[in-house]
């Protein structure tokens, strides 16, 4: 509703006043307001608009971009309208849509010619409509035998579908395979409602979404492979660049989910600081990653995976890392277990209000289960990634190891999910969620002030009398 010229003038004025400000806190305040106004402009420009009329009959050519997710009597997939036709005139398009399918022969990469309507409403649930519109989907299209004119089967060229298809050929246990697919490739299409409910009830659903934990394991694997480059003159710089390439290839394979993009940007910044021999500051890297993602896609702000990822990593950086430093520099199994507990506790504390508000429960068991299940997680991800890189039959043996770890993990999760006390059903209101995070922010500011005073006293004591 604000005129574009007024926003630009306001941002320019704020930048000038911020630059002229003598006090750094005032300059930071100006920068913060300028960033919010810039975000307002970016969000306004990036509102998805359909290129064709909604709720009007038209002939459409649609590409299926992912593997359909099976439901009761139908399936759901993502698609892109390539072109559409009314009155014998074809118009090019690039609209992202949700496809409601009632045809079993449709798969990822297929090109469909249909005669139907583009509906602005994606679902009867308003919250799901808002979420999908914020993810740049313009609407939905129903596809069935009555309006499907032609189907052209194509091999999907994406890394994501190639990875899922390679792992699918080794499947023996369906539940174990669903976990492997979710944790290695980010595809959760094979998961049953019962399996989803067990992981949600125990608070371990975050392990099924490819995130910073998974990318961290990939980083360690690639770094171990490239370690011999450190023996070559300036070989470590080449290793830094190769790690960045490998990380983004894995992000592409897993479907570029919000947590993966966030982690990939942070690892990229870390590798660049190593390349240029600069200091790496985690909270600065996290801020750059989140701002860059929101500039690229403002709808991330309403994406629950983006929100949970940002909160969890912020809690780990601001509370978890300082606490882990108190453990000491000794390495070993004990330190790893304690650090895993600290990471799990901090991530749970920072995301607990949002989880309660969104999903209606408070998972207590995840604090204890996360470090235990992490053992199986490392095996699944490590062996799964190597299996994707290895040729047959070596990949089949590694997949068998993945399947054994996934079966053990599912057995543990199913056993704990049967307990009555592992989660409390409670939904926080929006006001209470804001109060919780205001309290967390106040505690963080108080800790920072105490640490700042302690450092000042140390410096005064070190000064010569």
LINVENRA-V418347 format. One record per backbone hydrogen bond with DSSP energy under -0.5 kcal/mol. CO is the residue of the C=O (numbers start at 0). NH is the residue of the N-H. If there is no record, write none. Layout:
# LINVENRA-V418347
CO NH
CO NH
This chain:
# LINVENRA-V418347
2 6
3 7
4 8
5 9
6 10
7 11
8 12
9 13
10 14
11 15
12 16
13 17
14 18
15 19
16 20
22 26
23 27
24 28
25 29
26 30
27 31
28 32
29 33
30 34
31 35
32 36
33 37
34 38
35 39
36 40
37 41
38 42
39 43
40 44
41 45
43 46
52 55
55 117
57 115
58 84
59 61
59 113
60 81
60 82
61 111
62 64
62 79
63 108
67 69
68 75
70 72
73 70
74 100
75 68
76 98
77 64
77 65
78 96
79 62
79 81
80 94
81 92
82 60
83 90
84 58
85 88
87 89
88 85
90 83
94 80
95 137
95 138
96 78
97 99
97 140
98 76
98 100
99 142
100 74
102 105
106 109
109 63
109 111
110 151
111 61
111 113
112 148
112 149
113 59
113 115
115 57
116 118
117 54
118 139
123 125
124 128
125 129
126 130
127 131
128 132
129 133
130 134
131 136
132 135
135 95
138 97
139 118
140 99
142 101
143 146
143 147
146 114
146 148
149 112
150 152
151 110
157 161
158 162
159 163
160 164
161 165
162 166
163 167
164 168
166 169
167 170
171 173
172 176
173 177
174 178
175 179
176 180
177 181
178 182
179 183
180 184
180 185
180 186
181 185
185 187
187 190
191 195
192 196
193 197
194 198
195 199
196 200
197 201
198 203
198 204
199 202
203 206
204 207
204 208
205 208
207 209
210 214
211 215
212 216
213 217
214 218
215 219
216 220
217 221
218 222
219 223
220 224
221 225
223 226
225 228
226 229
227 230
228 231
231 234
233 236
233 237
234 238
235 239
236 240
237 241
238 242
239 243
240 244
241 245
242 246
243 247
244 248
245 249
246 250
247 251
248 252
249 253
250 255
251 254
256 260
257 261
258 262
259 263
260 264
261 265
262 266
263 267
264 268
265 269
266 270
267 271
268 272
269 273
270 274
271 275
272 277
273 276
278 280
279 281
280 284
281 285
282 286
283 287
284 288
285 289
286 290
287 291
288 292
289 293
290 294
291 295
292 296
296 299
297 300
298 301
299 302
301 303
302 306
303 307
304 308
305 309
306 310
307 311
308 312
309 313
310 314
311 315
312 316
313 317
314 318
314 319
315 320
318 322
319 323
320 324
321 325
322 325
323 326
323 327
324 327
331 335
332 336
333 337
334 338
335 339
336 340
337 341
338 342
339 343
340 344
341 345
342 346
343 347
344 348
345 349
346 350
347 351
348 352
350 354
351 355
352 356
353 357
354 358
354 359
354 360
355 359
359 425
360 362
361 363
361 423
363 366
363 367
364 367
364 368
365 369
367 371
368 372
369 373
370 374
371 374
371 375
372 376
373 377
374 378
375 379
376 380
377 381
378 382
379 383
380 384
381 385
382 386
383 387
384 388
385 389
390 393
390 394
392 396
393 397
394 398
395 399
396 400
397 401
398 402
399 403
400 404
401 405
402 406
403 407
404 408
405 409
406 410
407 411
408 412
409 413
410 414
411 415
412 416
413 417
414 417
415 418
421 363
421 364
423 361
423 425
425 427
428 432
429 433
430 434
431 435
432 436
433 437
434 438
435 439
436 440
437 441
438 442
439 443
440 444
441 445
442 446
443 447
444 448
445 449
446 450
447 451
448 452
449 453
450 454
451 455
452 456
453 457
454 458
455 459
456 460
457 461
458 462
